[in-house]
Amino acid sequence: MRTKEFLTKHGIDFESIDVHGNPQGMAQLRALGARSVPVVSLGDKYTLCQSFDDVVKFLGLNVQLAERLPPEVLVQKLLTVLAAAARYTLQFPEDKFRLFFRERKRSAADTAFHVFRVAEMGLEAGEQKELEFEGFNDLPPADWTAQQIADFGLGVRDRFAAWWESCADKTMQFTVPTYYGRHTMHNVMDRTTYHAAQHTRQLILMLEDYGVAAAGPLTPEDLQGLPLPEKVWG
């Protein structure tokens, strides 16, 4: 979603191919040699879109990307997002929690767990454990309750806070291993924070769709400066 908005904003014509539930689209992705999405391709060349620095370089754009928020601000925003996601997880009606939402094969339970896994994977990258795209497909155990998922999320939050407290390089300029190459932890922290925030926005949307007002919804100030897509769902 964010990649499509970026290309549109900069006047770049493109064909969007959804690979989810689309065997032909998946075959095209595999033919490129890519194992994950999103990607931008030109002919038989492609780049992953996890870092927009890579997209700008790949397309040869003369574009100045917005500066990332300072690491300490990103960490505080992520901690705010994780606490909010844990609150929202506990608000879902029990009979809705495991239902797929709209056209996506992802439930509120899956989405909440995904928020926390995104943060955990960012944390593990900071500990020099390679960030692998397969982790983004992890699902909560089928027998986990909302409380267990929320507790898992708060545990990740506590671990992240402790890691940051002990982090020797608060500039986050050290590099970490990811499936899209080595990048600075600042780069990974930026993506981790806005990725978790975007899916937490989706939890709010899901609650609203089920007639439940989110407890302590994220504010514009909470999200200010994060490179979020305009759309919450799509």
Buried (B, 14 or more C-beta within 10 A) or exposed (E): BBBBBBBEEEEEEEEEBEBEEEEEBBEBBEEEEBEBBBBBBEEEEBBBBBBBEBBBEBBEBEEEEEEBBBBEBBBBBBBBBBBBBBBBBBBBEEEBBBEEBEEEEBBBBBBBBBBBBBBBBBBBBBEEEEBBBEBBEBEBEEEBBBEBBBBBBBBBBEBBBEBBEEBEEEEBEBBBBBBBEEBBBBBBBBBBBBBBBBBBBBBBBBBEEBEBEBEEBBEEEBBEBBBBBEEBBE
